Structure formats: structure tokens, C-alpha cells
Amino acid sequence: MRRRRSLRARLTLVIASAVAVAVALSAAACWVLIRDQMQGQVRDSLLEFVPRAEQVAMALAGCDSAAGDVDNGGKGAGRGGGRAVPGKFGQGAGAPHPWDPSGRGWSVIRADGTVCAFGDTDRVVPTAEERALAVSDGEPVLRDAVTGNGSDVLVLTRRYTPQPLPPGAPDDVRRFAMHEPVAVSVFRSTEDLSGTLRMLALILGSVAVAGVVGAAVAGLWLARAALRPVQRLTSAVEHVARTEDLAIRIPVEGTDEIARLGRSFNTMTAALSSSQERQRRLVSDAGHELRTPLTSLRTNIDLMLRSENTGRALEPEAKRRLLVNVKEQFEEMSSLIGDLLELSRSAETGEHSTDVDFHDLVAVAVERARRRGPGLEFRVDLRPWRVHGDARGLQRAAVNVLDNAVKFSPPGGLVEVRLADGVLTVRDHGPGIPDDELPHVFERFWRSSSARSLPGSGLGLSIVAQAVRDAGGEARLENAPGGGTRATLTLPGTPGEPG
């Protein structure tokens, strides 16, 4: 199986590749622009060079005087040009064509197709299109060519038409006058241009290679710098997986995505640590609370076993009280275990969330409370309200609040229940709660000093607070004016349809 590259290697490769493409494109564009500019300068120099008519006529005369040295395009001697006559241009016999100071040269093409060339070393063979310009008018021809000695040149060919001589022109002027249209090819060497372009290509290639190497080094450095927070995060995750230590935190700097990831990880570990601590505390508190009824159960059962083993039977009334006590201990344990199971469902609450008619749940809880407090008066005002949450948890919250009201109400007392605009208020007229104990009422296993003699696990209000909090609401408990306590559950939702 092929091993994948590390994220650092892939990031370095991407950066180096991007820079390499950019440098290559820039170098190529630069080379093309410079080439076009230099070629344009060569073309301009050819366009600027226009031989005078007398120069063309002298060239033709020189070709005619060297009739034995003719280039007839392979058709034989006797027609056309040859080398320039010695003395006409100040050159020796067989000398190459004289270039002007700017490095240009030229030759003449007659209408019969013969060429007046000047030296084999600089001879340029004309094309059919260029020969046609000596016969009829046409657009100038610009092309690349190779001279007789293998030099690269740029050739510009245009038509020349003889002008009428003025009356009384001197004989030397008439002698060198043009008598027929011709085509003149002006050419210039591009060897220097090609050499310059090759040198430029070498320089740009070297710069591109250096740029790619530098980009790879910079990409590696950038990858290390950019991935350093990710490495810290990876190390922290591996540490948590290895040691289960949720107290670890990652230093966070800045506001970029990596910083947000670090903050999210810190938030996650803090939440997991808090959850783990609550779980430990719950197990510890549950063990502590279960120890008392278990101890009492064991004592009572030991007492009955000792009575049976020793043959000393218990009095019927004492035995009945003992069995009643055992039953109450079992009921207390069942209630405690049920409350613990209810609290443990908090992680699954979101999976059971749905739209709930909260007023119907409260109505069921009120009927249950009536049965548990037959001598109490209930004043109920319920208005439709729909909540999105866990129906079972909200039902248990309403039941627990009403159970507390029934438990602490005096005989014949009044319990007021009102639900309006998402606010459930349950008030009793009992003894109330001391002010210094109010901050602890929603803590797990906490019980008021006035309620420790009454049955209960101390988890009822914790279940209420958790169920309401999971539904996005808030639970409060306070002493009501005139005596008693008032529990308020505020739940977000919408008005429901009347039942």
C-alpha cells in the first residue's frame, strides 16, 4: 500500500509547485516580450533603410560589367548579376557584400528573375514571391532566411520603379539610370539577436530554478510555521488519548482558523473534564447515599436472621415494624436508583427531543399530585404552550416540582399552579426555605435541614434543573411573599392549540 506524504510535505510541494508555475510563466512571458521587442527593432531598421535609385543603378551596372560571373539560379551563366566590380564600391574582387554601418546589406532582383548578389558569403536566394515583385506591384515581403555562409538573416523585399530622367541630365547620370523595375531585398543578420535570446533564456532558466529552490525552502519553513499549532494540537490529543488527562490546554494566539480550532479543543476538553468531574461526583455521592439504606437493610436483615438462628422469635409488632422499615428502605433505594438513572440520561436528551404540549404534561402532573395530597386544594390555570424538548424529562420536572409542593404544604393547604406564556409557576404555603440554603437547592443530593426527616433522595430539583436546561429554559426557586415557596420554570416555545 502506497504511503501518503505528510501534510507538511504536501503543503511544501503545493507551495513550490505554485511558485514554479508562476516563475515559469513569468520567465516565458518575459522572453517572448523581449524577443518580439528585439525582432521589432530589427524590422524597423530594415524599414528605415531605403537604398537610393543611383545605388541600385550602380549595382545593376556592376552586375552587367561582370557578365561572366553570373548567378542564374542554376540556369547557366550569361544572365544576371555577379560580384560587384572592383572599385565601384571600394572593394577587392570576390569581397563579400558591403554592409552599411548598422549591419544591413541588400541585393537586387531583376524582372527576368536574375539576382545581383554580392559575394557568396552573403548571398540570399530569393523566393518566388520576391521574384514576382520585380515583375508587378505587390506588398513588401518580410521573412527569415539563411545566407550562403549559413548566417540567419531577416529579409525585407520591396519593388523599385525607375523614375523619368529630367531633360538635359548629365551623361554620367544617364549612364547609371534605371531602365526597368526591380525588387530590392534588404537583409540584416539576426545572429546577435539569437545569441542574446539564448543568453536571456539561460538567465531566465537559472532564475526560475533558483526561484523554485527558494520557494521549496520557503514553503518548508512556512509549512512548519503554519502547522506548528496543529502539531501542538496533535500532541495534546495524543496525550489525552494516552493518559486520559483532560486538564491539558493549548496556548492560543490570534483569531485565525488554527486559533479557533485550538480554542474549540480547549473548550471541548474543559467540557469533558467538567463532565468527568460531575460523573465522579455523582458516583461518589450515589455511593454515599446508597450506603445508609444498605446499612439499615443489612442491620434489619441480620436482626431477623439472628432471631431465627437463636430461636428467640421477635414479637409480632416488632417484626411488623422491622418489615415495614425494610420495605421503606427498599422504596428509598428504588427511588434513589430511579433518580440516578434519570440524571444519567442527560447525554441522550437531544436524541429524544420533539415538540411537546407542555400544558398537557403539567395537567397530568397535577392529577398525580391531587392523588398524593387528597386533603390539599389545587388552584390551576393552564394555558396552551408548546415546547421543543424531551417529553419524559419535562414530565418528570413538572411531577417533581408538584411533589415538593405537596410534601411541604400543611394539611388542607393551597397549591397554586399557573402556566402562561411559557412560565410555569408552582407555589405552596408551607414553611419555606431559609435564605442561606436557597443557592444550594438545585445541587445533587443536597437536602434542606427541614426535609431530611422526609423521604427523598435529594435529586428531585437537580432533575428539574437539568430537564429545563436541556430544553433551553431556566429553573428558579424562591420564598414567596406571605410564606411558602415558589418554583418557576421558564421554557422557550410557542403558544399551542387549546385542548
VOGU-3710 file (C-alpha; in Angstrom, 3 decimals, decimal comma):
1> mrrrrslrar> 0,000/0,000/0,000  1,379/3,372/-1,008  2,287/5,575/1,920  0,787/9,055/1,795  3,002/12,073/2,240  2,734/14,071/5,421  0,689/17,260/5,485  3,900/19,295/5,778  5,377/17,618/2,679  2,182/18,114/0,704
11> ltlviasava> 1,935/21,763/1,721  5,587/22,337/0,772  5,011/20,626/-2,579  1,945/22,746/-3,292  3,775/25,997/-2,470  6,845/25,035/-4,517  4,694/23,927/-7,457  2,653/27,125/-7,401  5,791/29,270/-7,327  7,433/27,149/-10,035
21> vavalsaaac> 4,443/27,590/-12,345  4,317/31,327/-11,641  8,063/31,771/-12,228  7,975/29,655/-15,392  5,052/31,612/-16,823  6,691/34,924/-15,915  10,025/33,887/-17,463  8,324/32,658/-20,635  6,278/35,851/-20,934  9,387/37,950/-20,347
31> wvlirdqmqg> 11,332/36,021/-23,010  8,535/36,346/-25,560  8,120/40,088/-24,926  11,859/40,745/-25,235  12,094/38,591/-28,374  9,223/40,455/-30,008  10,752/43,791/-28,999  14,163/42,902/-30,440  12,682/41,480/-33,624  10,629/44,632/-33,945
41> qvrdsllefv> 13,763/46,728/-33,710  15,383/44,654/-36,479  12,288/45,063/-38,686  12,252/48,799/-38,015  15,896/49,074/-39,022  15,097/47,312/-42,339  12,106/49,556/-42,958  14,201/52,635/-42,297  16,869/51,587/-44,835  15,814/52,641/-48,349
51> praeqvamal> 18,617/52,461/-50,995  18,817/55,427/-53,360  17,992/54,913/-57,010  21,556/55,621/-58,099  22,834/52,967/-55,680  20,517/50,428/-57,276  21,581/51,522/-60,770  25,281/51,254/-59,869  24,676/47,762/-58,500  22,996/46,730/-61,727
61> agcdsaagdv> 25,831/48,270/-63,785  28,375/46,389/-61,695  26,496/43,169/-62,311  26,396/43,834/-66,077  30,128/44,535/-66,189  30,782/41,141/-64,555  28,790/39,257/-67,149  30,947/36,226/-66,827  30,264/35,816/-63,175  26,560/35,312/-63,103
71> dnggkgagrg> 24,044/33,730/-60,713  21,172/32,490/-62,808  19,516/30,419/-60,139  21,058/27,291/-61,620  20,041/28,164/-65,258  23,553/28,817/-66,524  25,887/31,814/-66,955  25,431/34,919/-69,033  22,300/36,431/-67,497  22,065/38,271/-64,273
81> ggravpgkfg> 24,300/39,604/-61,590  27,519/38,616/-60,011  30,005/40,206/-57,702  30,435/43,958/-57,565  33,009/45,426/-59,904  36,252/46,314/-58,096  36,449/49,997/-57,470  32,730/50,689/-57,783  32,211/50,128/-54,022  35,794/50,321/-52,923
91> qgagaphpwd> 36,231/46,559/-52,517  38,516/43,915/-53,864  37,438/41,158/-56,199  35,361/38,457/-54,535  34,790/40,558/-51,417  31,544/39,986/-49,552  28,685/42,371/-49,863  29,419/45,690/-48,130  27,258/46,113/-45,050  26,161/49,580/-44,036
101> psgrgwsvir> 27,220/50,831/-40,565  24,069/49,384/-38,954  24,843/45,877/-40,221  22,406/45,822/-43,135  23,016/44,619/-46,683  20,962/44,443/-49,875  20,670/42,828/-53,282  18,694/43,425/-56,496  16,260/41,084/-58,267  15,526/41,793/-61,973
111> adgtvcafgd> 12,290/41,145/-63,788  13,822/38,174/-65,596  14,475/36,501/-62,220  18,219/37,020/-62,089  19,781/38,312/-58,882  22,583/40,840/-58,488  24,251/39,292/-55,449  27,462/40,451/-53,821  29,721/37,711/-52,596  28,873/34,103/-51,899
121> tdrvvptaee> 29,231/34,609/-48,201  26,221/36,916/-48,026  24,088/35,535/-50,806  20,323/35,185/-50,071  18,294/33,099/-52,540  15,014/34,928/-53,324  11,642/33,236/-53,157  9,063/33,140/-55,943  7,054/35,797/-54,150  10,066/38,085/-54,007
131> ralavsdgep> 10,849/37,489/-57,712  7,247/38,380/-58,525  7,762/41,859/-57,011  10,235/42,645/-59,814  7,501/41,915/-62,375  4,399/43,513/-60,829  3,369/45,628/-57,871  2,703/43,893/-54,561  3,050/44,177/-50,823  6,590/44,094/-49,384
141> vlrdavtgng> 7,713/40,635/-48,211  9,266/40,149/-44,753  10,781/36,752/-43,949  13,584/34,868/-42,196  16,340/33,411/-44,375  19,802/31,859/-44,311  22,738/33,332/-46,249  25,256/31,385/-48,279  27,569/31,053/-45,297  24,759/29,773/-43,061
151> sdvlvltrry> 24,046/33,003/-41,200  20,497/33,740/-40,087  19,110/36,991/-41,519  15,824/38,872/-41,704  14,930/39,882/-45,277  12,638/42,706/-46,439  11,909/42,820/-50,180  10,096/45,691/-51,961  9,598/46,881/-55,569  11,598/49,750/-57,127
161> tpqplppgap> 10,235/51,561/-60,223  12,576/53,773/-62,380  11,793/57,479/-62,430  11,894/59,502/-65,674  15,133/61,458/-66,151  14,859/65,228/-66,312  15,676/66,840/-69,656  19,356/67,667/-70,041  20,518/65,114/-67,443  24,317/64,616/-67,481
171> ddvrrfamhe> 25,757/61,593/-69,253  27,033/60,019/-66,029  23,549/60,223/-64,618  22,056/58,697/-67,768  24,727/56,014/-67,652  23,658/54,789/-64,225  19,948/55,404/-64,607  17,488/52,554/-64,025  15,643/51,430/-67,124  13,437/48,651/-65,687
181> pvavsvfrst> 11,519/47,908/-62,446  13,395/45,738/-59,983  12,910/44,240/-56,498  15,371/45,165/-53,795  15,976/42,799/-50,841  17,342/44,377/-47,688  18,622/41,914/-45,095  20,162/42,066/-41,681  21,851/39,411/-39,589  19,939/38,034/-36,617
191> edlsgtlrml> 22,888/36,114/-35,164  23,331/38,662/-32,378  19,597/38,563/-31,721  19,594/34,756/-31,482  22,645/34,807/-29,209  21,068/37,405/-26,977  17,852/35,406/-26,781  19,759/32,230/-25,941  21,637/34,050/-23,191  18,365/35,530/-21,934
201> alilgsvava> 16,760/32,072/-21,912  19,707/30,731/-19,918  19,478/33,592/-17,416  15,710/33,278/-17,040  16,016/29,494/-16,680  18,629/29,908/-13,949  16,451/32,454/-12,180  13,465/30,101/-12,450  15,428/27,182/-10,979  16,721/29,388/-8,170
211> gvvgaavagl> 13,181/30,625/-7,586  11,821/27,088/-7,363  14,547/26,039/-4,922  13,938/29,156/-2,858  10,193/28,513/-2,975  10,711/24,954/-1,758  12,825/26,192/1,168  10,331/28,971/1,939  7,442/26,517/1,562  9,051/24,133/4,043
221> wlaraalrpv> 9,550/26,969/6,507  6,013/28,245/6,007  4,607/24,735/6,373  6,460/24,275/9,646  5,306/27,666/10,929  1,710/27,162/9,789  1,461/23,612/11,108  3,151/24,281/14,445  -0,252/24,914/16,164  -1,586/21,763/14,516
231> qrltsavehv> 1,395/19,830/15,871  0,667/21,182/19,351  -2,955/20,133/18,938  -1,906/16,693/17,727  0,440/16,268/20,679  -2,304/17,330/23,067  -4,796/14,881/21,539  -2,249/12,057/21,705  -1,511/12,968/25,333  -5,221/12,852/26,189
241> artedlairi> -5,627/9,514/24,377  -2,611/8,082/26,182  -3,184/9,434/29,710  -6,891/10,459/29,732  -5,719/13,739/31,250  -8,381/16,306/30,312  -6,708/19,156/32,184  -4,333/19,880/29,309  -4,789/23,208/27,462  -3,270/24,508/24,229
251> pvegtdeiar> -1,823/28,064/24,113  -3,929/30,050/21,623  -2,791/33,166/19,786  -4,583/35,181/17,112  -8,017/34,820/15,563  -7,369/32,629/12,517  -8,815/29,176/11,841  -5,989/27,409/13,691  -6,591/29,615/16,736  -10,316/28,849/16,554
261> lgrsfntmta> -9,503/25,143/16,375  -7,275/25,466/19,448  -9,970/27,329/21,374  -12,544/24,736/20,344  -10,254/21,958/21,566  -9,726/23,751/24,890  -13,484/24,228/25,226  -14,071/20,565/24,403  -11,523/19,308/26,926  -12,893/21,687/29,566
271> alsssqerqr> -16,413/20,382/28,937  -15,218/16,769/29,027  -13,269/17,431/32,201  -16,320/19,044/33,800  -18,494/16,133/32,674  -15,964/13,657/34,003  -15,829/15,509/37,316  -19,628/15,549/37,568  -19,681/11,846/36,800  -17,142/11,120/39,514
281> rlvsdaghel> -19,029/13,285/41,963  -22,298/11,587/41,032  -20,821/8,139/41,575  -19,264/9,242/44,853  -22,456/10,880/46,092  -24,564/7,956/44,921  -22,310/5,562/46,794  -22,554/7,709/49,885  -26,345/7,941/49,677  -26,747/4,242/48,998
291> rtpltslrtn> -24,575/3,338/51,956  -27,193/4,447/54,518  -30,172/2,406/53,263  -27,929/-0,562/52,562  -26,531/-0,408/56,086  -30,018/-0,168/57,536  -31,218/-3,059/55,371  -28,290/-5,218/56,404  -28,861/-4,435/60,090  -32,548/-5,283/59,926
301> idlmlrsent> -31,936/-8,483/57,975  -29,139/-9,509/60,375  -31,511/-8,948/63,271  -34,153/-11,201/61,738  -31,593/-13,885/60,872  -30,158/-13,815/64,422  -33,670/-14,194/65,787  -34,277/-17,207/63,559  -30,864/-18,742/64,308  -31,106/-18,361/68,077
311> gralepeakr> -34,711/-19,484/68,279  -35,675/-16,280/70,028  -38,611/-15,157/67,905  -39,397/-11,455/67,640  -42,636/-10,108/68,932  -45,214/-9,788/66,153  -45,404/-5,994/66,447  -41,616/-5,605/66,456  -41,335/-7,935/63,499  -44,015/-5,981/61,635
321> rllvnvkeqf> -42,204/-2,684/62,292  -38,962/-4,278/61,138  -40,529/-5,473/57,887  -42,136/-2,076/57,279  -38,763/-0,463/57,799  -37,160/-2,875/55,329  -39,857/-2,070/52,787  -39,309/1,667/53,244  -35,564/1,199/52,772  -36,184/-0,704/49,562
331> eemssligdl> -38,543/2,017/48,343  -35,967/4,671/49,191  -33,316/2,738/47,272  -35,657/2,283/44,302  -36,425/5,994/44,300  -32,728/6,876/44,525  -31,756/4,484/41,724  -34,578/5,846/39,546  -33,381/9,401/40,123  -29,805/8,419/39,271
341> lelsrsaetg> -30,955/6,789/36,063  -32,901/9,934/35,199  -29,809/12,076/35,665  -27,699/9,689/33,577  -29,998/10,236/30,585  -28,783/13,803/30,059  -26,397/12,754/27,280  -29,280/11,188/25,339  -31,754/14,035/25,755  -31,088/15,548/22,331
351> ehstdvdfhd> -31,958/12,257/20,636  -35,462/12,285/22,200  -36,251/15,964/21,670  -39,547/16,679/19,956  -42,380/19,189/20,030  -44,245/18,729/23,313  -47,559/20,176/24,535  -46,211/21,240/27,901  -49,644/22,166/29,291  -50,775/18,551/28,835
361> lvavaverar> -47,732/17,278/30,773  -48,455/19,723/33,599  -52,110/18,678/33,669  -51,096/15,014/34,116  -48,640/16,003/36,876  -51,408/17,992/38,661  -53,725/14,961/38,651  -50,946/12,848/40,140  -50,324/15,478/42,814  -54,039/15,550/43,687
371> rrgpglefrv> -53,907/11,810/44,415  -50,808/12,217/46,604  -52,305/15,136/48,536  -56,003/14,337/48,901  -56,576/16,971/51,552  -54,976/19,833/49,603  -56,674/22,450/47,480  -55,294/22,990/43,939  -55,858/26,210/42,058  -54,873/25,529/38,443
381> dlrpwrvhgd> -54,628/27,880/35,429  -53,001/26,278/32,398  -52,697/27,965/29,010  -51,523/26,120/25,903  -47,752/26,170/25,359  -45,658/24,042/23,006  -42,019/23,294/23,828  -39,240/21,520/21,905  -37,591/19,104/24,327  -37,595/15,678/25,950
391> arglqraavn> -41,169/14,843/26,913  -40,120/12,371/29,603  -37,686/14,785/31,220  -40,167/17,674/31,194  -42,878/15,396/32,613  -40,536/14,382/35,443  -39,664/18,053/36,093  -43,330/19,020/36,462  -44,004/16,000/38,704  -41,028/16,756/40,979
401> vldnavkfsp> -41,988/20,412/41,424  -45,576/19,468/42,334  -44,395/16,626/44,615  -42,294/19,135/46,571  -45,294/21,466/46,844  -47,444/18,590/48,152  -44,705/17,394/50,517  -44,206/20,773/52,210  -47,815/22,022/52,203  -49,660/21,962/55,550
411> pgglvevrla> -52,817/19,820/55,841  -55,651/21,488/53,934  -53,187/23,893/52,351  -53,388/25,550/48,931  -51,188/24,736/45,940  -51,301/27,283/43,089  -50,324/26,134/39,588  -50,196/28,573/36,671  -48,802/28,236/33,139  -48,828/31,328/30,920
421> dgvltvrdhg> -46,525/32,403/28,076  -44,079/29,601/28,779  -43,720/30,323/32,511  -44,851/27,592/34,907  -45,329/28,788/38,494  -45,984/26,353/41,377  -46,496/27,857/44,808  -47,152/26,198/48,136  -47,928/27,746/51,513  -45,537/25,666/53,570
431> pgipddelph> -42,635/26,711/55,839  -40,399/27,968/53,002  -36,619/27,598/52,734  -34,011/29,509/54,754  -32,346/32,205/52,628  -28,865/30,764/53,186  -29,990/27,419/51,729  -31,626/28,768/48,545  -28,367/28,791/46,495  -27,973/25,019/47,076
441> vferfwrsss> -31,454/23,762/46,259  -30,525/22,540/42,732  -27,352/20,733/43,814  -27,318/16,950/43,649  -28,064/15,093/46,890  -28,497/18,353/48,771  -31,421/18,374/51,198  -32,721/21,154/53,365  -32,420/20,681/57,120  -36,207/20,752/57,338
451> arslpgsglg> -36,555/17,971/54,746  -34,014/15,458/55,964  -36,617/13,665/58,026  -38,852/13,308/54,968  -38,486/10,658/52,243  -36,462/11,648/49,205  -33,036/11,352/47,588  -32,081/14,999/47,211  -32,035/14,612/43,408  -35,527/15,849/42,558
461> lsivaqavrd> -34,688/19,510/41,975  -31,448/18,555/40,199  -33,551/16,589/37,719  -35,853/19,592/37,338  -32,977/21,964/36,633  -31,379/19,577/34,152  -34,589/18,885/32,196  -35,412/22,590/31,943  -31,840/23,470/30,981  -31,818/20,810/28,244
471> aggearlena> -34,953/22,409/26,776  -33,233/25,816/26,719  -35,070/27,174/29,751  -34,343/28,255/33,310  -35,484/26,995/36,735  -35,738/29,149/39,890  -36,855/28,525/43,456  -37,592/31,337/45,907  -39,562/32,163/49,024  -42,963/33,561/48,148
481> pgggtratlt> -44,345/36,704/49,768  -46,633/35,721/52,638  -44,918/32,366/53,207  -44,211/29,201/51,301  -42,016/28,650/48,270  -42,488/29,449/44,605  -40,905/27,371/41,869  -40,674/28,993/38,421  -39,842/27,118/35,233  -39,331/29,320/32,147
491> lpgtpgepg> -39,341/27,435/28,860  -38,999/28,843/25,314  -41,685/27,802/22,890  -44,830/28,877/21,076  -48,481/29,105/22,098  -50,164/25,770/21,432  -53,674/24,967/20,327  -56,252/24,815/23,144  -57,044/21,263/24,143
//
